[in-house]
Amino acid sequence: MDVTELISKLSLTEKALLLSGKNNWETRDMPRLNLPAYFFADGPHGIRKQEGKSDHLGLNKSRAATCFPTAATVANSWDEQLAEQIGSALGEEAKAQQVDVLLGPGLNIKRHPLGGRNFEYFSEDPYLSGKMAAAYVRGIQHSGTIACPKHFAANSQETRRMASDSIIDERTLRELYLTAFEIVVKEAKPKSIMSAYNQLNGIYANESRFLLRDILRAEWNFDGFVVSDWGGSNDHVAGVINGSHLEMPSTGAAGAAELIQAVENGNLHESIIDERLQELLSVLLAKPKQSSEQTLSEHKTSEHHDLACRAALESAVLLKNQDHILPLRSGVKIAIIGAFAEEPRYQGAGSSFVNPTRLDRTTEIIDQYDLNYIGFAQGYDTKNTISKDQFVQEAVSLARQAEVVLYYFGLDESSESEGMDRIHFTLPPNQLELLQELKKSKFEYRRHPFRRFSSGFVF
């Protein structure tokens, strides 16, 4: 049955229902017409398909998946081929978990370094963002999974993200905030795109004809569907009229009732609903549905983990190498200090939070290197709730025995998170205080008359 014929067999109520989700993650199915439900899942840097009760903020545990370095890291590689390989692995894992639409990549411009979701975005440069995101999309869709770049458009802050209004003149909008999306749409042809929470010049992005019809569809020839960010459909009727296809998550029967009432009172013509359904179902019905989940082989899972490691390595940026301390010489006596060496920080919090299939901890793999590892000290409490005295003495004592200290410190996931922007650049005071104590101990080490080797820190 082709899409036009299928739509002709739908009642107005059924049509209206299909333009909203069935639940938190699925579209509505229509069994009498053999129309299946399609599953959406978060996935900028790993699949987050939740187990048990669903939510869209990453509160509940999700199924294990490879956690790739975040976009903020991979962008440092400037390697489109690497980005496409990551996208391909994401698409494979989505397919194995019966995820039809992968909500990513994120490619909004990093307008300010305190942006809470900066880790999910590639760059402050629209060209780099667009080229890397296009590579992800090509990789994701190679497996048949639908990619969903986000958040369209001018979505650059998390604080009051559902009420903020981005006031931007057209030249700035096109040159900075739309360029990355234009590159993705024209070069990678994503089959869906997610509208943003914010307003653009007084109009919500999900209701903006200028964004969704004039630019996205008419100028860029986008032939996919637009899905609202979760909870980002403010006026469902206006959204449908102006080019939004799918309201997520489910609003029960309320969304459909709004559309039906608008048709009945003459504010919405049924032909507009038919047009949106034609555009939506043409994409979804072209995607084959598999009958069951598949388990990735141990070899494939290991292959994806190795790819994540390679991506991290190729994206590393060395800012300073004082006294050529790196690479560490063979056999050097090292101490590892800092709680993050045991529980590493590798992603932010929120809807992109991935439950990794495998996690390499420094303290568990250090023996693989030709170094004289003398021990580990926690050094601090990541929540900054325990007195520093319980950790500092142990850390300083260990540091005095080492030639080089590997000190792991930084912010926890909750400090960089969806839903809020950071309010300062400051690192936790207890970690900075420990750093000063460790520096004092290493200064004493260098002054000791019997020490023949230089000592240092690697952060």
N, C-alpha and C positions, 0 to 999 in steps of 0.2 A: 504494500500500500504506500503510495507516495504521500508527501507531506500535505499537499493541497487536498487530496482525497480524505486524509485522516482528519484534517481540520473541519471539513464539511460534515463529518459524522459527529462532531462534538456539539453539545448544547452550550449555550452562553455560560452557564454555571461551570461546566467542565473547562471551557476555555479560560475563564477567569481564575480557576483553581490552579491551572498549569503555570500561571505567571507568578506563583509564590511557592515556597518550599513546602515539602510534606512534613519535615521535622528540622532539626538543627543542621543536618548535613545532606539531605537527599531532596531531589525534585519529586514531584508527585508522579505516581504511576497511574495508568488507566488500563486495568487488566482486560476489560472488555474489548479493547482495541490493541491488545498486546504491546502497550507502551510501557516500558520498564521505568523504574526510578534510577536516577543517576547520582552517584556519590561524589561529594566534594570533600577535600581535606586540605588542611594547611600544609605548606611545603616549600617555603623559600630556600631552606638549606637541609631539609630532611622531612620525611613524611610524618605527619602527626595525625594518625587515625586513632581516635579515642576508643578506649574500652570502657564498658559500663556507661554511666550517665554522661551525656555529652554536654560540653560547654564550649564557648569559642574564645576563652581567655587563657587556655592552657592550665586550668586548675586541676583537672583530673588526668590520671595517667593514660598515656597513649601506647600503642603497640611499638615494639622495638623497631628501629630503622637506623640506617646509617646517618650519622650527623656529620654533614660536610661543613667546612669552614664557612662562616657567614659571608654575605656579599661584601661587607666592609673589608674582609680579609682577601677574598679572591680577586677583588678589583686591583689589588696591589700587584698581581701577577701580570696584568695587561695581556692576558693570554686567552684569546677567544676560543682556541681549540680546547684548552683545558676547561673553560666554562661550558662548552658544548658537551664534553665528556661527563662533567658533573650533571648537567641536565639530562643526559641520556640515562645515567644511573638513577636519578630521581624518577624518571619516567618508568624505568623497569620496576622499581620498588613500588611505585604507585599501582602499576598494573598488577603486580603480584598480590597486593592488598585489596584489589577490586576498587581502587580509587579512579574514578573517571575524569575528574577535573582537579588539577593540582593548583592550589591558590598561590601562585608565585610565577616568576620572581617579583620582588619588590624593587622598584627603581625610582622612587621619588628623590628629588634633589635634597642633598644635605644642606639645608639653608643655614643651620647654626650648629656648632659643635656640641651643644648641650641637648640636641634632639634625642628623645628617649628611644627612638626606633632607628637611630643611625646605623646600628650594627646590621640591620636588615637591608640597608640600601647600599648601592655601590659607591657613589661618589658625589661630590659637589659639582662635577663636570658632566654636562648632559651628553656629550659625545661618548665618553667612556662608559657612562651608565647605559646608554642605548646599545652600544656594540656588545657589551658583556651580557646584558639582559637578552638581546636577540639570540646570542649563542646558547644561553640557557633554554630559551623557548624552542629553538630548533632541536636541541637534544631531548627535551621532555616530549615533544610531539613526535619524535622519531619512533617511539614505541607505541604510538596510538593514543597516549594519554593527552588530554586537552590541557594546555597551559593557560594560566590566567594572570597575566601581568597586572600589577596593582601599584598605587591606588590613583586612579585617573580623576582629577589632576590637581596640581598645586597643593598637595597634602604634605606639609613639611613640619608639622608640630603634633605632639600628642596631648598636651595640656588643652583642655576644652576642645578636643578634636571634633566633636560632634556638633559644636556650635560656632566654631571659629569661621571667620570670613576672610579669604585671601583676596586682598584688593590689589590687582595687578593690571597694568596697562597691557595692551595687546602685543606690542613688540616684545616686552619682557616675558610675557606669558609664552609666546611662541619660541623665542630664542633660548630661554632657560628651562621653563617648566614643561613644555610640550615636546621639545626636541627628542628627548630619550624615548618617549612613547612613539613618536613618529618613526624613529629608526626601527623600533621593535615591530611595529605594525607593517611597515613596508618591506622589511628585510626577512622577518621570521614568520609573518602571517599567523599570529596566535588566533585560536578559535574562540577565545573568550577574553574579556577584560573586566576588571573590577573597578567600579566607580568609588570615589572617595567619600568620606564622611562630611568634609567641610563644604562651605559655600565658596563659590568663586564669584566675586563682584556681586554679592547679594543673592545668588541663586545656588541652591544645593547642587553639587556635582551630579548627583543621580537624577536630577530633574532638568539638567541644562541641555537644551536643544543645540546650543552653540557647540558644546563639547561632544555630545553623543551622536548628533545627526550631521551638523554642518561640517565639523572637522573630522571626527572619527570615521564616519561612514561616507560622506560626500567627497571630502578632500583626500582622505587616506585610503579609501576603498576597503575599509575593514568589513569583512564578511562573516564575523562571528557574532556572539551575543554578549550583552552587558549584564553583569550580576552586581547587585548592590553589595557594599560591604555589610557585614553582619549587623543588622540594626540600623543601616544607613538609608533605608527607604522612608523618607519623611512624609511624602505625599505620593501614594502609590499611583493614583490616577495621573498626576503630572509626570511621574516617572515613565509610565507606559506611553503617554502621548509624546514625550520628548526623546524616547529612544532607549529606555531601560527595559530589559526583558524579564529579569528574574529577581524577585524580592526574597532575600534571605535574611535570617532563617524563617521558618514557618511563622505565619501570623494566624494560624488556624483558618477559620472561614472569614476572618475580618477583612483580609486583603481582597479576597474574591468579592465580598459584599460591597466593598467600595467601588470596584469596577462595574459591577452589575447595576448599582444605583446610579453611577455616572452615565451609563448607557441609557438607562430608563429615563433620566431627567434631561438627556440631550447634551450633556457635557463631554461625552466620549462616544465616538462612533464605533460600532462593533468591527468595522473594517480595520481600524487601528489595532485592535486586539488580534485580529487575524494576521495582520502584517507582522506584529511582534512574534506571534506563534510560528509563523512561517520562517522567520529568521532564527528563532531559537531551536525549533525542532529540526530544521535542515542540518544544523551542526550535530545535535545530539543523536539523531537517528542514523547519521553517517558513521557514528562510532560503534564498532562491534562491542557487544556485551559478552563477557565471559561468565560461565555458569558458576564458578566457584573460585575461592582464593587459591593462590599457589604459594608454596613455600620456596623462597629462594634457596638454592643449593648453598652448602657451606663454602664451596669454592667461590661462588658469585658474591656472597656476603663478604668474604675475605678480600676479594678483588675490589669491592666498593670501599672497604676500609682502607686498603692500600692507596686507592685513588684519593681518598680524603687526606691521608697523610702526605701524599705527594703535593696535593693542592696547598696544604698548609706550609710545606717546605718551600714551594715555588712562590708563595705569596709573602714570605717573611721579609721584613724590612729591617736592616741593621742601621740604626741611626748614628751610632758612635762605637768605636772600637779602640778605646784609649789604651795606650801601651801595647797594642796588638795582643790583648788578652785572649782573643778568639782567633783561630780555634784553640781549644784547650790542648795543651801538650800531653802526650802519652804519659800515664802514670801519675799525673798531678793529683795531689791530695785535696779532695773536695768535700764540702759539707752542703747538704740541701736543707734550706730553712724556709719555712712558710707553709701555711695550711693548704694553699692552692697547689702545692706539689703533690699532695695526696688527693685532693678534690679539685681538679682543675676547672678554671673558668674558661669556657669555650663557646658560650652563646649567651643571649640575653633572655629575659623573661617575657611571657605572654603567649600569643597564639602560635608562635614559631618554635616553642620549646620542644626539643626532640628528645625522646627516650632512646639513647644510643645502643646499637647492637653490641658495640665494643668500645671501651674507653681506655686509652693508654695513659697511665699515671707515671710521672717521672720516677717516683720511688720504686715502682715495680719493674721498670725497664732500664734503670741506670746501670745495672750489671752487664748490659749488652755492650757497654762502651769501655774502651781501654783507659779507665780512670781509676784512681784509688779512692773509692767512696768510703768515707768514714762514719757516716750516719746522718740521721734526719732529726730536725726539731720543728715542732709546729710553729712556735714563735708568736702566734697571736690567735685570737678568736675572731672568725670572719664576721660575726654579728656584733663584735665590740661590746660584749656583755660581761666578759670575765676579766678580772683584774690582770693587767699585763704582767705583774710580778710572777704569776703562775707559769709563764712561758719564757720571759726574757732571760732569766738566769740560765736556763738550759740552753737556749739558743746561743747566747754569748759564749758560754763555756765550750760549746761545740765549735763555734767559729774560730776560737783561739787555737784550736788544734789543726785547722785546715789552712791550706795555701790559697784556696779559692772558695768563696761562698757563692752558691747558686741561690739567690733570694727571690722567692715567688711572692708577689704582692699585687694588690689591685682591688677593684670593686667586685662585689658579688652580683649575681644576675638581677636582683631586684633593683639595683641602682641604675640599670639601663633596661628599660622595660616599655612594652606597649602600654599606652594609657596615661603616661606621665613623662614629662621632660625633666632632665636633671636641673638642679638649681645652683650647682657649683661645680668646680673642677677638682675639688679637694679629695685627696685619698684619705682613707680612714686614719684618724690620729694615732691609734695604737700601732698601726703598721709603720707609720712615719717615725714614731718614737723608737720602735725596734730598729729601724734602719739606722738611726743615729747611734744607737748603742752598738750595733754591729760595726759601723764605721770606726768607732772608737776602739773596738777590740782589734780590728785589723791594723789600725795605726800602731797600736802597741805591738802587734805581731811583727810589723816591718822594722820597728826600732830594736827588737831583741837582737843582741850581738851574735847569737848562734843561728839565726835564721839566714839561710843563704839564698832562698828563692823569693821572688817577688810575690806579693799576695794581692788579691783583688776580688771584685764582685762581678757577677753576671746576673742581670735582672731579667 
